[in-house]
Structures are given as structure tokens and as C-alpha cells.
């Protein structure tokens, strides 16, 4: 199928390139047709008035000047989504602690990670987990930053020595979004259509349910980059975390939202985690004021499941824990063969208490390990 030249593709191309219905204080990706998120940074706002290039905006953020000695230095990646999460963290800190509202009290330090530097290979080929956290963790340990803001699904199940992750912000929507120029859902895609995703979890679940589709694995980059590739006709469709699109105010690009039955999310998807040094009581107290305990417990359950399976970017694993109507924890877990020919699922229900939830996650992992048998993951 000729993706870029199909008449159906051309007819629907405009649907993806429409601008948001409400104005945003952002620099637009004019040639791409998407908008960057609204980021409440005075220096960035000045840059936006002068330039419309995404590359220039990022540079402006990177050199944001401290007007005084910062009380808190936040370490983050430099993608628009990572910055949105860092600014969300800053805003929550300032809302809780008046002393942090003074100009320069919080400084955001952009750190480039291995995953940001190597974009030409699938994640599974360049080292698995830690690709988007290692350099930030090193800056934290070495005292160059005071707290580190991470997407929890990027955080390995082990934490580096001298660090602790005591805080999760309120979790966003955990579901995946279907983005397409020509179809409303995966089920509507014609046989032979190409779906772009760097996630083995998404690939295996797509191929299990829709074996007539194809998956382009090396479909990497930030949200804007992947949307640009889609618009350019490199694939027919892609899947993105709805949480990221919401944080970027880019949900207008969503064709449909996949149910949990159709696509179980990655472990800790939609959750932001904030780490500090183990001996830094001052930062620990700041983070304690932001922690959302329901999210922290759900993430702990899911990560116990992942740890038991020894999961990495080379392993198709999905897991989701949530509080049900009765106040209990309901957990669903999944492992799959990379080609999607086999998918194993399990579930658990129990008290919404840390120890019980960690035990549920581990027990579910042990069950699936036993059922899968040796060689299941093809590693």
C-alpha cells in the first residue's frame, strides 16, 4: 500500500493538521501542523514571541537564567512532555510552599539522556530500561540537581544507591490513544496497514488482535516528532499515551481511545515520579507534600509485577492496578511473545494496602513466569 499517495490518506490529512480550537500561548510547529504545550515560564514566553522554531524554543528553555540561588533545582529531560511534567511539579511545589514562588527559587535543569541521544535504533536494541533516567540520576547523586522528575514507566525497577523515589503525582489517564489520518480505530484499518510504535508491549497486543496489520518498530522520537512522521506518510497510524497528549494539550489529534481490554497499558503509565537523595530531608519533606498515596500504591503494585518478570524494553509486559468501587485493589497483568502469537493474562484482587498490593504484583508475576516457561520471550 502506498501510504503517502493514497486518496484516502490525502482526504483525511487535514484532520490531523487542524489547529486546537482554543488559542494557546505556545510556539507552533507551523510546517508540521501541531502546537507545543503551554508552558508557564516567563523566559520561554519571551522566546515564543520572537521565534516559532521548536529547536529555538528548546534552546531558550535550556538557558533559562537563575536570578537568585535556587532553593530547588529540578532535573528533567528536554522534550516538551518532560518539560510539561517539570513545570507541573514546579507549580504544585509553589502552590504548597509560598517561599518557592519567589523569582528563581526553583530552577529547571535540562539533562540529555542516552535515550535522547540515540534515535536511530529501537529501544530494545540499545540497552533496555534506564535509557531516559541514568544521566538524570547521576546528576542527582552528584549534587548538581536536588530532585529528579521522571515518567514512571521509564524508571527501572531498581533505584540507584543514594536515591529514593518517595513521591508520585496524581496519575493521569492510563489508556493509549489511536492516532490516524484515515481510520477511527485499529479495527478499521485495512489489512497491510502499518502502525508505528517503538513499544514491544503495543506491538505484541496489536499483532495478537489484528494479525493482518504490520508494525514499524523503530518509530521513535517525542510526541511532536512521531506526529510529524505520521503526517509525512511513514506509517498509517500510531499509538500514544493519552496522558502525555493531555499534559501537552494535544488531545485534538486523537482519533479514538483504546479500552483497557483492547490495549493494557505499560506499568506505571500516566504516573510522574519524583526522586531525591536519601540523605536530603529538606527535599523529602517538600516531596511528601506532593505525594498522591493512591497513585504511589498502584505504581508499587505494578512495579512489583514488572520486577518479578525482570522486565525491560526487550520484554512485552503490561500491568495496571486501580482502586475498584469497593475500595479494593484490582490488578491486571499481561505478558506476550514479541510477535504477538501468544498472550498470557492474569488478575488479582485484594486490600488497597502497600504490603498486600506488592504481594499481589509479585504473585501475579510468578504465575505468568510459570505459565510462560523458558524461551517464551525469545531473548
MARPA-688610 format. One record per residue (C-alpha): x, y, z; residue number from 1. Coordinates in steps of 0.2 Angstrom, whole numbers. Layout:
REM MARPA-688610
NODE     u     v     w baro
NODE     X     Y     Z  NUM
...
//
This chain:
REM MARPA-688610
NODE     u     v     w baro
NODE     0     0     0    1
NODE     7    17    -5    2
NODE     4    27    11    3
NODE     8    44     6    4
NODE    -1    44   -10    5
NODE   -17    35    -6    6
NODE   -33    46   -10    7
NODE   -40    42     7    8
NODE   -24    47    16    9
NODE   -24    64     7   10
NODE   -43    67    10   11
NODE   -40    65    29   12
NODE   -23    73    30   13
NODE   -31    89    35   14
NODE   -40    82    50   15
NODE   -23    79    59   16
NODE   -16    96    54   17
NODE   -30   106    61   18
NODE   -26   119    75   19
NODE   -33   117    93   20
NODE   -50   125    94   21
NODE   -44   137   108   22
NODE   -29   148   107   23
NODE   -13   143   117   24
NODE     1   153   122   25
NODE    14   142   113   26
NODE    25   142    98   27
NODE    18   132    84   28
NODE    26   119    73   29
NODE    20   128    58   30
NODE    27   116    45   31
NODE    20   101    55   32
NODE     3   107    60   33
NODE     4   104    78   34
NODE     6   115    93   35
NODE    18   114   108   36
NODE    11   114   125   37
NODE     8   129   135   38
NODE    22   131   147   39
NODE    21   144   161   40
NODE    39   150   160   41
NODE    42   169   158   42
NODE    58   167   149   43
NODE    51   154   137   44
NODE    36   166   134   45
NODE    48   179   128   46
NODE    57   167   117   47
NODE    40   162   109   48
NODE    36   180   104   49
NODE    52   181    95   50
NODE    53   163    87   51
NODE    42   150    81   52
NODE    55   136    79   53
NODE    54   121    91   54
NODE    73   120    91   55
NODE    75   138    96   56
NODE    61   136   110   57
NODE    71   121   117   58
NODE    87   131   117   59
NODE    78   146   126   60
NODE    72   134   140   61
NODE    89   126   142   62
NODE    97   143   145   63
NODE    84   150   157   64
NODE    94   160   169   65
NODE    93   159   188   66
NODE    90   176   196   67
NODE    95   170   213   68
NODE   102   155   222   69
NODE    88   142   218   70
NODE    80   133   233   71
NODE    76   118   222   72
NODE    85   113   206   73
NODE    74   101   196   74
NODE    82    89   184   75
NODE    72    84   169   76
NODE    74    78   150   77
NODE    72    92   137   78
NODE    57    85   127   79
NODE    41    96   128   80
NODE    32    82   138   81
NODE    46    81   150   82
NODE    46   100   152   83
NODE    27   100   155   84
NODE    30    87   169   85
NODE    43    98   177   86
NODE    33   113   176   87
NODE    18   104   183   88
NODE    30    99   198   89
NODE    36   117   200   90
NODE    18   123   200   91
NODE    12   111   213   92
NODE    28   115   224   93
NODE    24   133   223   94
NODE     6   131   227   95
NODE    11   122   243   96
NODE    26   132   248   97
NODE    25   151   247   98
NODE    44   153   248   99
NODE    46   144   232  100
NODE    35   157   222  101
NODE    49   170   223  102
NODE    58   173   206  103
NODE    72   160   204  104
NODE    68   149   219  105
NODE    65   134   208  106
NODE    77   131   193  107
NODE    74   118   180  108
NODE    90   110   173  109
NODE    88   101   157  110
NODE    99    85   155  111
NODE   101    75   139  112
NODE    99    56   142  113
NODE   106    41   132  114
NODE    88    38   125  115
NODE    88    56   119  116
NODE   105    55   110  117
NODE   102    38   101  118
NODE    86    39    90  119
NODE    92    28    75  120
NODE    89    11    84  121
NODE    74     3    93  122
NODE    74     5   112  123
NODE    76   -14   113  124
NODE    92   -14   104  125
NODE   101    -1   114  126
NODE   100    -6   132  127
NODE    83    -8   139  128
NODE    77     2   155  129
NODE    87    17   162  130
NODE    89    25   145  131
NODE    79    40   150  132
NODE    85    41   168  133
NODE   103    37   170  134
NODE   111    54   167  135
NODE    97    62   177  136
NODE   100    50   192  137
NODE   119    54   191  138
NODE   116    72   192  139
NODE   105    70   207  140
NODE   118    59   216  141
NODE   132    71   212  142
NODE   123    86   219  143
NODE   120    95   203  144
NODE   101    94   205  145
NODE    90    92   220  146
NODE    76    82   214  147
NODE    73    72   198  148
NODE    56    72   188  149
NODE    53    56   179  150
NODE    40    47   169  151
NODE    37    32   180  152
NODE    36    20   165  153
NODE    54    25   161  154
NODE    61    21   179  155
NODE    70     4   181  156
NODE    63    -7   195  157
NODE    79    -4   204  158
NODE    84    13   210  159
NODE   102    19   211  160
NODE   111    19   228  161
NODE   109    35   237  162
NODE    92    39   229  163
NODE    74    37   234  164
NODE    58    40   225  165
NODE    45    44   238  166
NODE    33    54   228  167
NODE    21    51   214  168
NODE     9    65   207  169
NODE    -9    61   204  170
NODE   -10    49   190  171
NODE   -16    54   173  172
NODE   -27    43   161  173
NODE   -18    27   158  174
NODE   -25    22   142  175
NODE   -17    23   124  176
NODE   -24    34   111  177
NODE   -26    29    92  178
NODE   -19    42    80  179
NODE   -23    40    62  180
NODE   -27    51    46  181
NODE   -38    38    38  182
NODE   -47    27    51  183
NODE   -56    29    68  184
NODE   -49    13    76  185
NODE   -37    -1    74  186
NODE   -51   -12    69  187
NODE   -55     0    55  188
NODE   -38    -1    47  189
NODE   -37   -11    31  190
NODE   -26   -27    30  191
NODE    -7   -22    27  192
NODE    -9    -6    36  193
NODE     7     0    45  194
NODE     6     5    63  195
NODE    21    14    70  196
NODE    27    11    88  197
NODE    43     8    97  198
NODE    34    -1   111  199
NODE    35   -20   111  200
NODE    20   -20   123  201
NODE    10   -11   110  202
NODE    17   -21    95  203
NODE    13   -38   103  204
NODE    -5   -33   108  205
NODE    -9   -26    91  206
NODE    -2   -41    82  207
NODE   -12   -53    93  208
NODE   -28   -45    90  209
NODE   -25   -39    72  210
NODE   -13   -50    64  211
NODE   -17   -43    47  212
NODE    -8   -27    52  213
NODE    11   -23    51  214
NODE    21   -14    64  215
NODE    35    -2    61  216
NODE    46    -4    77  217
NODE    59    10    75  218
NODE    46    23    76  219
NODE    54    34    89  220
NODE    55    52    95  221
NODE    45    64   105  222
NODE    26    66   103  223
NODE    28    80    90  224
NODE    41    70    80  225
NODE    30    55    79  226
NODE    15    65    74  227
NODE    26    73    60  228
NODE    31    56    54  229
NODE    13    51    53  230
NODE     8    66    44  231
NODE    23    63    32  232
NODE    15    46    27  233
NODE    29    35    35  234
NODE    15    25    44  235
NODE    -4    24    43  236
NODE    -7    25    62  237
NODE     2    26    78  238
NODE    -2    24    97  239
NODE     2    37   110  240
NODE     0    38   129  241
NODE   -16    48   132  242
NODE    -8    55   147  243
NODE     6    63   138  244
NODE    -6    71   125  245
NODE   -17    78   139  246
NODE    -2    86   148  247
NODE     3    93   131  248
NODE   -15    99   127  249
NODE   -14    90   111  250
NODE   -29    78   113  251
NODE   -37    86    97  252
NODE   -26    74    87  253
NODE   -34    58    95  254
NODE   -45    48    83  255
NODE   -51    36    97  256
NODE   -46    30   114  257
NODE   -42    11   116  258
NODE   -51     2   130  259
NODE   -40    -7   143  260
NODE   -47   -23   136  261
NODE   -40   -19   119  262
NODE   -23   -12   125  263
NODE   -17   -15   143  264
NODE    -5     0   147  265
NODE    13    -1   152  266
NODE    17    -2   170  267
NODE    16    15   178  268
NODE     9    23   163  269
NODE     2    40   166  270
NODE    12    42   183  271
NODE    25    55   187  272
NODE    38    50   199  273
NODE    50    62   209  274
NODE    66    57   216  275
NODE    78    64   229  276
NODE    94    59   238  277
NODE    92    48   253  278
NODE   100    60   265  279
NODE    91    75   259  280
NODE    77    78   272  281
NODE    73    95   266  282
NODE    69    89   249  283
NODE    60    73   256  284
NODE    49    85   266  285
NODE    45    95   250  286
NODE    40    79   240  287
NODE    30    72   254  288
NODE    18    87   252  289
NODE    15    82   234  290
NODE    14    64   235  291
NODE    -3    56   230  292
NODE    -4    40   240  293
NODE   -17    31   229  294
NODE    -5    33   214  295
NODE    10    28   224  296
NODE     2    11   230  297
NODE    -4     7   212  298
NODE    13    10   205  299
NODE    21     0   218  300
NODE    10   -15   214  301
NODE    13   -14   195  302
NODE    32   -12   198  303
NODE    32   -27   209  304
NODE    24   -37   195  305
NODE    37   -30   182  306
NODE    52   -33   194  307
NODE    46   -51   196  308
NODE    46   -54   177  309
NODE    63   -45   176  310
NODE    55   -33   163  311
NODE    64   -22   151  312
NODE    61   -13   135  313
NODE    65   -30   127  314
NODE    50   -38   135  315
NODE    32   -36   131  316
NODE    24   -33   148  317
NODE     8   -23   153  318
NODE     1   -21   170  319
NODE   -12   -10   178  320
NODE   -18    -8   197  321
NODE   -33     3   202  322
NODE   -45     5   216  323
NODE   -62    -3   212  324
NODE   -79     3   218  325
NODE   -77    -7   234  326
NODE   -60     2   238  327
NODE   -50   -14   235  328
NODE   -36   -15   223  329
NODE   -39   -24   206  330
NODE   -24   -28   196  331
NODE   -22   -35   179  332
NODE    -6   -41   171  333
NODE     0   -47   154  334
NODE    15   -54   146  335
NODE    16   -58   127  336
NODE    28   -65   114  337
NODE    36   -52   104  338
NODE    27   -57    88  339
NODE    10   -57    97  340
NODE     6   -75    94  341
NODE     5   -79   112  342
NODE    -3   -68   126  343
NODE    -5   -73   144  344
NODE   -15   -63   156  345
NODE   -19   -64   175  346
NODE   -28   -53   188  347
NODE   -28   -51   207  348
NODE   -40   -43   219  349
NODE   -36   -38   237  350
NODE   -34   -24   250  351
NODE   -28    -7   244  352
NODE   -13    -8   256  353
NODE     5    -7   252  354
NODE    11   -24   258  355
NODE    -4   -33   250  356
NODE    -3   -24   234  357
NODE    16   -28   232  358
NODE    12   -46   236  359
NODE    -2   -46   223  360
NODE    10   -39   210  361
NODE    24   -52   214  362
NODE    12   -66   214  363
NODE     4   -62   198  364
NODE    22   -61   190  365
NODE    27   -78   197  366
NODE    11   -85   190  367
NODE    14   -79   172  368
NODE    33   -84   173  369
NODE    27  -101   177  370
NODE    14  -102   163  371
NODE    26   -94   150  372
NODE    40  -107   153  373
NODE    58  -105   146  374
NODE    61   -96   130  375
NODE    44   -88   129  376
NODE    50   -70   127  377
NODE    63   -76   113  378
NODE    78   -67   122  379
//
